[in-house]
Amino acid sequence: MIIFLCIAAATAGFFDAIAGGGGLIQLPALLVGLNKSSVVEVLGTNKFAAIVGTANAANRYRKGVAIDKKLLIKMALPAFIGSMGGAQLASHVPTRQMRVVVLIALIVIAIYTALNPKIGNEESRSEEHTSELQSHSDLVCRLLLEKK
């Protein structure tokens, strides 16, 4: 099983480096390979690998591009809060039900990605789009904080 997981991880990393979406390979492989683990543990394992890969890519990108640190903080904070909320929610859902939810989500994302091959082709985001994205993340953050 370890060989299967290593091959899946290498394949996911390869696709992630070229076009992104390696999680669509790695997460199902982890669900199969770690089938005795809870879905929360599998999601955490997958997320750890994603964080390491993304941090490495972001570090390399940072060296070649000027980054708006204020915008970075404004976007990172809601992302962090959302990820904490998602982790809390996932830990309260029974493993059997969570497996179904994760598999359905993966299928929907795979279909959406296949039907929209130009996702990610934009070289840069407009300020209008960035402001819209930022206001959406602010709204989600406020909603999450109000619920507590």
C-alpha positions, -999 to +999 in steps of 0.1 A: +000+000+000+029+024+007+041+020-029+007+029-041+006+060-019+041+070-030+032+067-067+000+086-062+018+114-043+045+116-071+018+117-098-002+144-078+029+165-074+037+162-111+003+174-121+002+201-094+035+215-107+023+217-142-013+227-139-025+223-103-052+199-092-029+173-077-054+170-048-078+154-072-054+125-074-039+125-040-070+127-018-088+097-034-056+077-032-053+086+005-089+077+011-082+042-004-048+038+011-056+049+046-091+034+047-089+025+084-082+062+093-109+087+099-116+111+070-105+140+092-070+124+095-069+117+058-079+153+050-053+166+074-026+144+058-036+157+024-037+193+036-002+190+051+012+179+018-006+207+000+007+233+025+043+222+020+039+223-018+021+256-018+046+272+007+075+261-015+058+275-047+049+307-029+084+312-017+098+308-052+071+331-066+079+357-039+115+360-050+105+371-085+074+393-079+066+423-057+039+413-033+013+436-018+017+427+019-015+444+030-035+424+005-017+392+015-027+397+051-062+406+042-066+374+021-046+351+045-066+360+076-100+349+062-084+318+046-069+308+080-102+314+098-121+295+071-097+266+073-100+264+111-139+265+108-138+238+081-116+216+103-139+220+133-169+212+111-152+181+096-143+168+130-180+168+140-192+148+110-192+110+113-165+093+091-190+073+070-209+104+060-178+125+055-164+099+030-195+103+009-194+141+011-157+142+001-161+118-028-191+137-041-172+170-038-142+155-056-164+142-085-181+177-088-147+194-088-133+170-114-163+175-137-162+213-133-124+213-140-128+191-171-156+214-184-136+246-178-101+239-192-091+276-192-092+278-154-061+294-142-050+308-176-052+344-165-018+359-159-030+386-135-061+396-117-077+430-121-080+452-091-118+450-094-117+412-093-093+413-063-116+438-044-146+416-052-128+385-039-116+403-008-151+416+000-165+380-004-139+366+020-146+395+045-183+386+043-176+349+050-153+358+078-180+380+094-206+353+091-184+327+107-175+351+136-212+360+141-222+323+145-199+319+175 
